[in-house]
Amino acid sequence: MRHAGKLILALLALALALIWRMDEVDSNRQWLATLALAAYALLLWRAKVRRQRQQPAVSGEADYLIAYATETGTARQLAQQMRKRLSKQGSTAALTELNRLADQPLPAKALLLVASTCGQGDAPRTGDRWPDNDDLRRYADLPYAVMALGDRRYPQFCAFGLSIAGQLQQAGASPLFSPVQVSQADPAMVRYWYQCLQKAADIPV
């Protein structure tokens, strides 16, 4: 992501240089193009800052690692809310996309997953490379819990979230409780998931 940002900025700088070397373009249009490119660069910078704020401000090992797999942003939003709730109770929590889970240090207490299902039981774009890029053996004996998101109108309801739970359990990870299936981000089922977590992990969330 960092290299991609540098490449985009380099391309913007090149485009700006080319604009100012075009003699057939009058200065007013050159300035308009310059302002447009500057505005675009500002949007990219703000998007980068927003993304960094979504990542954990945790030094060292966190109590909990929250991984999300999302297509529309719902799972990410719920994961961020989860992190805030844990932080308010004095626990440290790190946040990551499921595709980047392999790059994160294991948590001290538990791995928490919020995963959406797309189409016919497919993985969303932030989870479609897991577990191919991960060694599941490192999760052996690690406690985990899954909030599986989906829509009951589809036959493969919550299939991807359930497959995550199954793969972790096969790898020897220890489920804190059975995956909670949440249809269309139903607030009642989200609250039930927190109740299960509170009971299993003995934390007032």
Residue frames relative to the residue before (quaternion, step in Angstrom):
aa qw qx qy qz dx dy dz
M 1.0000 0.0000 0.0000 0.0000 0.00 0.00 0.00
R 0.6498 0.5143 -0.3183 0.4604 3.58 0.99 -0.84
H 0.6651 0.4944 -0.3018 0.4713 3.59 0.98 -0.87
A 0.6224 0.5383 -0.3379 0.4568 3.57 1.05 -0.74
G 0.6410 0.5260 -0.3182 0.4595 3.59 1.02 -0.78
K 0.6483 0.5086 -0.3140 0.4717 3.57 0.99 -0.81
L 0.6403 0.5278 -0.3220 0.4558 3.57 1.02 -0.81
I 0.6497 0.5148 -0.3156 0.4618 3.58 0.94 -0.87
L 0.6600 0.5008 -0.3097 0.4666 3.59 0.94 -0.87
A 0.6348 0.5254 -0.3280 0.4620 3.58 1.02 -0.77
L 0.6555 0.5048 -0.3040 0.4723 3.58 1.01 -0.83
L 0.6290 0.5247 -0.3297 0.4694 3.58 1.06 -0.73
A 0.6511 0.5089 -0.3108 0.4695 3.57 0.98 -0.85
L 0.6413 0.5195 -0.3193 0.4657 3.58 1.01 -0.81
A 0.6500 0.5132 -0.3137 0.4645 3.57 0.97 -0.91
L 0.6424 0.5237 -0.3182 0.4602 3.58 1.01 -0.81
A 0.6543 0.5115 -0.3116 0.4617 3.58 0.95 -0.85
L 0.6528 0.5139 -0.3121 0.4607 3.57 1.00 -0.83
I 0.6241 0.5505 -0.3392 0.4386 3.58 1.00 -0.81
W 0.7251 0.4422 -0.2483 0.4659 3.58 0.86 -0.95
R 0.6524 0.4863 -0.3238 0.4828 3.60 1.26 -0.14
M 0.5507 0.5988 -0.3954 0.4263 3.58 1.30 -0.02
D 0.2933 -0.7936 0.5113 0.1508 3.55 -0.32 1.23
E 0.6549 0.5356 -0.3219 0.4250 3.58 1.12 -0.64
V 0.6349 0.4924 -0.3339 0.4928 3.60 1.26 -0.19
D 0.3933 -0.7364 0.4923 0.2462 3.59 -0.69 1.06
S 0.6844 -0.5361 0.3179 0.3782 3.56 -1.21 0.53
N 0.6055 0.5626 -0.3658 0.4278 3.59 1.06 -0.67
R 0.6830 0.4662 -0.2845 0.4850 3.55 0.94 -0.86
Q 0.6050 0.5477 -0.3572 0.4544 3.56 1.08 -0.64
W 0.6669 0.4878 -0.3038 0.4743 3.58 0.97 -0.84
L 0.6270 0.5287 -0.3395 0.4605 3.59 1.04 -0.76
A 0.6584 0.4997 -0.3074 0.4714 3.56 0.95 -0.85
T 0.6297 0.5381 -0.3261 0.4556 3.57 1.05 -0.79
L 0.6659 0.4943 -0.2987 0.4723 3.56 0.95 -0.90
A 0.6368 0.5261 -0.3315 0.4559 3.60 1.01 -0.78
L 0.6684 0.4860 -0.3022 0.4751 3.58 0.94 -0.85
A 0.6325 0.5245 -0.3308 0.4641 3.59 1.05 -0.77
A 0.6441 0.5124 -0.3183 0.4703 3.58 1.02 -0.80
Y 0.6459 0.5148 -0.3191 0.4648 3.57 1.01 -0.77
A 0.6374 0.5194 -0.3213 0.4698 3.57 1.02 -0.83
L 0.6325 0.5284 -0.3248 0.4639 3.59 1.06 -0.76
L 0.6361 0.5196 -0.3274 0.4671 3.58 1.00 -0.78
L 0.6428 0.5144 -0.3234 0.4664 3.58 0.98 -0.81
W 0.6538 0.5157 -0.3108 0.4583 3.57 0.97 -0.87
R 0.6637 0.4976 -0.3091 0.4651 3.59 0.93 -0.87
A 0.6273 0.5250 -0.3360 0.4668 3.60 1.05 -0.73
K 0.6404 0.5224 -0.3205 0.4629 3.58 1.04 -0.79
V 0.6501 0.5113 -0.3102 0.4687 3.59 0.96 -0.90
R 0.6468 0.5193 -0.3175 0.4595 3.59 0.98 -0.88
R 0.6546 0.5135 -0.3111 0.4594 3.57 0.99 -0.83
Q 0.6462 0.5192 -0.3165 0.4613 3.57 1.02 -0.82
R 0.6449 0.5242 -0.3246 0.4516 3.58 1.04 -0.73
Q 0.6349 0.5314 -0.3286 0.4545 3.55 1.18 -0.54
Q 0.6313 0.5311 -0.3298 0.4589 3.56 1.22 -0.43
P 0.6269 -0.5970 0.3497 0.3582 3.59 -1.09 0.60
A 0.2494 -0.7204 0.6241 0.1713 3.52 -1.13 0.74
V 0.3558 0.7352 -0.4764 0.3255 3.53 0.77 1.13
S 0.1832 -0.7671 0.6046 0.1114 3.56 -0.83 0.96
G 0.7979 0.2111 -0.1814 0.5347 3.54 -0.85 0.98
E 0.7643 -0.3700 0.2767 0.4499 3.54 -1.29 -0.37
A 0.2962 -0.7537 0.5638 0.1624 3.57 -0.86 1.02
D 0.5874 -0.5582 0.4423 0.3844 3.56 -1.23 0.43
Y 0.8035 0.0889 -0.0024 0.5887 3.55 0.94 -0.97
L 0.1719 -0.7355 0.6441 0.1208 3.54 -1.19 0.65
I 0.1388 -0.7969 0.5868 0.0356 3.55 -0.67 1.16
A 0.0612 -0.7939 0.6049 -0.0017 3.55 -0.67 1.13
Y 0.0885 -0.8072 0.5829 0.0298 3.58 -0.92 0.89
A 0.1350 -0.7389 0.6542 0.0886 3.52 -1.28 0.60
T 0.0948 0.8330 -0.5258 0.1438 3.55 -0.38 1.23
E 0.2596 -0.7370 0.6011 0.1675 3.54 -1.25 0.51
T 0.7956 0.2708 -0.1248 0.5274 3.57 0.90 -0.94
G 0.6236 -0.5634 0.3373 0.4242 3.60 1.24 -0.19
T 0.4858 0.6884 -0.4310 0.3229 3.60 1.22 -0.24
A 0.6770 0.4868 -0.3001 0.4632 3.60 0.85 -0.94
R 0.6323 0.5220 -0.3349 0.4643 3.59 1.02 -0.73
Q 0.6492 0.5187 -0.3146 0.4588 3.57 0.96 -0.86
L 0.6656 0.4860 -0.3016 0.4794 3.59 0.93 -0.85
A 0.6347 0.5229 -0.3289 0.4643 3.60 1.05 -0.72
Q 0.6443 0.5102 -0.3201 0.4712 3.57 1.01 -0.76
Q 0.6357 0.5118 -0.3236 0.4788 3.58 1.01 -0.78
M 0.6220 0.5436 -0.3295 0.4573 3.56 1.05 -0.79
R 0.6542 0.5170 -0.3074 0.4586 3.56 0.91 -0.90
K 0.6535 0.5137 -0.3105 0.4612 3.59 0.97 -0.86
R 0.6564 0.5137 -0.3138 0.4548 3.58 0.95 -0.86
L 0.6575 0.4972 -0.3084 0.4747 3.56 0.96 -0.82
S 0.6482 0.5275 -0.3166 0.4487 3.57 0.98 -0.84
K 0.6395 0.5314 -0.3254 0.4503 3.57 1.02 -0.78
Q 0.6995 0.4392 -0.2635 0.4984 3.57 1.17 -0.54
G 0.6390 -0.5852 0.3093 0.3919 3.56 1.26 0.32
S 0.5635 0.5828 -0.3938 0.4333 3.59 1.26 0.17
T 0.3619 -0.6931 0.5688 0.2551 3.57 -1.15 0.56
A 0.0208 -0.8025 0.5954 -0.0331 3.55 -0.99 0.86
A 0.2120 -0.7584 0.6074 0.1049 3.54 -0.94 0.97
L 0.2334 -0.7823 0.5705 0.0895 3.55 -1.16 0.70
T 0.1218 0.7978 -0.5811 0.1050 3.58 -0.94 0.87
E 0.5323 -0.5614 0.5104 0.3755 3.54 -1.29 0.32
L 0.5958 -0.5774 0.4125 0.3761 3.57 -1.10 0.61
N 0.6279 0.5510 -0.3376 0.4337 3.60 1.00 -0.75
R 0.7319 0.3955 -0.2220 0.5086 3.60 1.19 -0.50
L 0.3316 0.7806 -0.4790 0.2264 3.55 1.27 0.18
A 0.6360 0.5610 -0.3318 0.4132 3.59 0.99 -0.80
D 0.6714 0.5126 -0.2932 0.4478 3.60 1.17 -0.55
Q 0.6422 0.5512 -0.3105 0.4329 3.58 1.26 -0.27
P 0.4916 -0.6276 0.5009 0.3369 3.59 -1.12 0.62
L 0.5495 -0.6200 0.4421 0.3439 3.56 -1.08 0.68
P 0.4910 -0.6759 0.4631 0.2962 3.61 -1.03 0.74
A 0.5900 -0.5857 0.4275 0.3551 3.54 -1.26 0.41
K 0.8050 0.3011 -0.1354 0.4929 3.60 1.01 -0.78
A 0.8006 -0.2176 0.1871 0.5261 3.61 0.65 -1.00
L 0.3670 -0.6693 0.6029 0.2320 3.49 -1.38 0.47
L 0.0995 -0.7924 0.6015 0.0214 3.57 -0.78 1.06
L 0.0908 -0.8245 0.5586 0.0017 3.57 -0.80 1.02
V 0.0877 -0.7535 0.6506 0.0357 3.53 -1.07 0.90
A 0.0765 0.8452 -0.5150 0.1204 3.57 -0.29 1.25
S 0.2661 -0.7529 0.5852 0.1409 3.54 -0.90 1.01
T 0.2835 -0.7207 0.6039 0.1887 3.53 -1.31 0.39
C 0.1738 -0.7954 0.5755 0.0769 3.56 -0.93 0.93
G 0.8561 0.1667 -0.0937 0.4801 3.54 -1.27 0.44
Q 0.7816 -0.2675 0.2462 0.5069 3.53 -0.87 -1.06
G 0.7856 -0.3111 0.1496 0.5135 3.55 0.66 1.14
D 0.4213 0.7365 -0.4395 0.2948 3.57 1.23 0.40
A 0.5444 -0.5906 0.4874 0.3424 3.53 -1.35 0.32
P 0.4561 -0.6510 0.5178 0.3162 3.61 -1.07 0.61
R 0.7110 -0.5038 0.2873 0.3976 3.57 -1.24 0.37
T 0.6918 0.4520 -0.3001 0.4765 3.64 1.07 -0.47
G 0.7429 0.3435 -0.2332 0.5251 3.57 1.27 0.21
D 0.4833 0.7210 -0.4065 0.2853 3.57 1.26 0.02
R 0.6769 0.4501 -0.3154 0.4896 3.62 1.24 -0.02
W 0.5996 0.5248 -0.3706 0.4771 3.58 1.27 0.17
P 0.6290 -0.1864 -0.7530 -0.0503 1.63 -1.95 1.58
D 0.2707 0.8048 -0.5013 0.1665 3.62 1.21 0.30
N 0.7548 0.3661 -0.1966 0.5075 3.58 1.08 -0.74
D 0.6696 0.4765 -0.2850 0.4933 3.58 1.21 0.37
D 0.3382 -0.7019 0.5875 0.2185 3.54 -1.25 0.54
L 0.2998 -0.8146 0.4690 0.1631 3.56 -0.11 1.29
R 0.5294 0.6418 -0.4182 0.3646 3.59 1.16 -0.35
R 0.6155 0.5708 -0.3645 0.4030 3.61 1.07 -0.51
Y 0.6533 0.5090 -0.3182 0.4614 3.59 1.25 -0.23
A 0.3590 0.7461 -0.4909 0.2711 3.58 1.26 0.08
D 0.8436 0.1215 -0.1567 0.4990 3.56 -0.92 1.09
L 0.5236 0.6276 -0.4287 0.3849 3.62 1.22 0.03
P 0.4103 -0.6971 0.5219 0.2707 3.63 -0.80 0.91
Y 0.0425 0.7991 -0.5980 0.0464 3.57 -1.03 0.76
A 0.0903 -0.7642 0.6347 0.0709 3.53 -1.32 0.34
V 0.2010 -0.7989 0.5625 0.0699 3.56 -1.03 0.85
M 0.1323 -0.7143 0.6813 0.0898 3.52 -1.08 0.91
A 0.1266 -0.8176 0.5611 0.0256 3.57 -0.37 1.29
L 0.1714 -0.8055 0.5638 0.0617 3.56 -0.67 1.14
G 0.2026 0.7763 -0.5791 0.1448 3.55 -1.08 0.73
D 0.4192 -0.6573 0.5574 0.2857 3.53 -1.29 -0.46
R 0.4345 -0.7408 0.4534 0.2383 3.57 -0.58 1.17
R 0.5694 0.6046 -0.3917 0.3960 3.60 1.18 -0.29
Y 0.6833 0.4580 -0.2827 0.4933 3.57 1.25 -0.36
P 0.5608 -0.6497 0.3924 0.3307 3.61 -0.95 0.80
Q 0.7261 0.3861 -0.2370 0.5173 3.61 1.04 -0.70
F 0.0165 0.8566 -0.5137 0.0454 3.55 0.90 1.05
C 0.8644 -0.0331 -0.0214 0.5012 3.57 -0.76 1.15
A 0.2472 0.8252 -0.4872 0.1431 3.60 1.21 0.38
F 0.6804 0.4955 -0.3160 0.4377 3.59 0.87 -0.84
G 0.6492 0.5114 -0.3181 0.4645 3.59 0.93 -0.84
L 0.6574 0.5012 -0.3063 0.4720 3.57 1.01 -0.81
S 0.6377 0.5184 -0.3362 0.4600 3.59 1.05 -0.69
I 0.5940 0.5506 -0.3611 0.4622 3.60 1.09 -0.65
A 0.6605 0.5095 -0.3017 0.4617 3.55 0.88 -1.00
G 0.6741 0.5075 -0.2996 0.4453 3.57 0.92 -0.88
Q 0.6682 0.4994 -0.3033 0.4606 3.57 0.96 -0.83
L 0.6441 0.5073 -0.3260 0.4706 3.58 1.00 -0.76
Q 0.6628 0.4990 -0.3128 0.4624 3.57 0.94 -0.85
Q 0.6283 0.5306 -0.3265 0.4660 3.59 1.06 -0.75
A 0.6745 0.4932 -0.2851 0.4697 3.56 1.11 -0.72
G 0.6191 -0.5791 0.3352 0.4112 3.59 1.26 -0.06
A 0.4337 0.6721 -0.4805 0.3596 3.58 1.26 0.16
S 0.3918 -0.7472 0.5042 0.1843 3.55 -1.17 0.66
P 0.3051 -0.7753 0.5175 0.1952 3.64 -0.43 1.13
L 0.4209 -0.6863 0.5346 0.2568 3.56 -0.96 0.89
F 0.7502 -0.1512 0.1078 0.6346 3.56 1.18 -0.69
S 0.6746 -0.4938 0.3520 0.4209 3.59 -1.23 0.29
P 0.6064 -0.5601 0.4027 0.3955 3.62 -1.08 0.61
V 0.2839 -0.7379 0.5889 0.1678 3.55 -1.01 0.86
Q 0.2404 -0.7868 0.5577 0.1103 3.57 -0.68 1.14
V 0.1044 -0.8126 0.5733 -0.0123 3.53 -0.65 1.21
S 0.2073 -0.7905 0.5680 0.0980 3.57 -0.63 1.14
Q 0.8571 -0.0660 0.0089 0.5109 3.56 -0.80 1.09
A 0.6266 -0.5875 0.3200 0.3998 3.57 0.95 0.99
D 0.0983 0.8339 -0.5315 0.1111 3.57 1.05 0.80
P 0.4296 -0.7364 0.4563 0.2549 3.64 -0.49 1.15
A 0.6237 0.5478 -0.3481 0.4357 3.60 1.03 -0.72
M 0.6888 0.4602 -0.2841 0.4827 3.59 0.96 -0.81
V 0.5925 0.5413 -0.3638 0.4729 3.59 1.13 -0.57
R 0.6455 0.5019 -0.3165 0.4809 3.58 0.99 -0.84
Y 0.6312 0.5330 -0.3351 0.4529 3.58 1.02 -0.77
W 0.6153 0.5427 -0.3441 0.4566 3.59 1.04 -0.75
Y 0.6620 0.4948 -0.3042 0.4737 3.58 0.95 -0.86
Q 0.6199 0.5342 -0.3440 0.4605 3.58 1.04 -0.70
C 0.6412 0.5118 -0.3167 0.4760 3.57 1.02 -0.82
L 0.6586 0.5080 -0.3085 0.4615 3.57 0.96 -0.86
Q 0.6364 0.5302 -0.3241 0.4570 3.56 0.98 -0.85
K 0.6876 0.4849 -0.2821 0.4610 3.56 0.90 -0.91
A 0.7168 0.4610 -0.2610 0.4534 3.58 0.93 -0.91
A 0.7872 0.3209 -0.1573 0.5026 3.58 0.95 -0.89
D 0.3564 -0.7660 0.4700 0.2556 3.58 1.31 -0.08
I 0.5038 0.5911 -0.4669 0.4229 3.55 0.85 1.06
P 0.4233 -0.7287 0.4795 0.2448 3.63 -0.87 0.89
V 0.1521 0.8041 -0.5572 0.1406 3.55 0.22 1.29
